[in-house]
Amino acid sequence: MPEILIHVPEGLSDRLDKALVSLAPEQAALSRSRLAKLIADGAVSGPLGPVSDGKARPEPGTYRIAIGEPEPLEALPESIPLNIAYEDDDLIVVDKPAGMVVHPAPGTPSGTLVNALLAHCADSLSGIGGAARPGIVHRIDKETSGLLVVAKTDRAHQGLARQFADHSAHRRYLAIAHGLIDAADPRLRGLKGLAFEAGGVLRITTLLGRHPSDRQRQAVSFDRGRHAVTRARLLESYGHPPAAMLVECQLETGRTHQIRVHMAHAGLGLVGDPVYGGARKPSAKALGADAAAAIAAFPRQALHAAELGFEHPATGDRMNFASALPADMAELLDRLRTRRAEGPSLAEPGAS
């Protein structure tokens, strides 16, 4: 669709960019951010000539928008195997392995999920924001495994992004962490930002932002940053006394490193987390020598995106996906269960 025509009727009170986005045909999948770029590029003209201000009051008449062909992405396609949970013309759901970066960056220009997707489905990409690229709606960290959805069209990108923004998308993570979630623990009850909900669910509510001295890290704050809410529920505990646990984490918001930072704030850092887990030494007395050694040697943060749910942006159907624990986390749990704390399991790690 190299060009679209939009007729603006008389009497509209909206600013021009809002009016054009609302009146554009659905197949154009025109967002305000894309329209702003097109206006800046001189690609929008109206009854009075070229448009330079999207905030202006619209003139009645016909507007011409030169969409142009999608620009190629600088990232190059690479033939990298993908574990695809689902794919159609609008989106693709991928079960990402630990160790894969989602998007190219100065330090990792290749070998990423985007490079793999460009090789897998570049011919079916209709353009996200004017570029022939996959639409990354949400990300998971390099060393976190599990499910994420990627848009193949601008329409899907907008619809999915809206669900992640309004928190209607469902995300359930499984983590192996140090310590124990216990509603009777006075330390947890005394920490700012922590509260217990029904069923012993730990609710962590803080602001998250850049660490003041390390730009690669995030930090909890209560006076600056972005609102973040994580809910964590104990599934199994290990050791005598309990020294490690399997936890279910659900995101109400989706900030960078959110689960890792929030769990560390609660003193329940994730096993294997080199940034936020701290230098916590597992107790061989509580866990047994073999399990303690397995925790100490675990090479990544023990975090897995186990469930993902959203409304299909084109059909409106509810889509739900589940991913089994990867082999490294499953093996670690097997070793931890040899000295499992007393008490029944609240849920199996593969349950969905």
URGI-V471449 format. One record per helix or strand. SS is the DSSP state (H for helix, E for strand). FROM is the first residue (numbers start at 1). TO is the last residue. Records with the same first field share a line. If there is no record, write none. Layout:
SS: FROM-TO ; FROM-TO
This chain:
E: 3-8 ; 15-15 ; 44-46 ; 49-50 ; 57-57 ; 61-66 ; 71-72 ; 84-87 ; 91-96 ; 105-105 ; 108-108 ; 127-128 ; 131-132 ; 135-136 ; 145-151 ; 153-153 ; 170-178 ; 194-197 ; 201-210 ; 218-221 ; 226-238 ; 244-251 ; 270-270 ; 303-311 ; 318-322 ; 340-340
H: 16-23 ; 26-28 ; 32-40 ; 113-124 ; 154-165 ; 186-190 ; 198-200 ; 258-265 ; 284-287 ; 289-297 ; 327-339
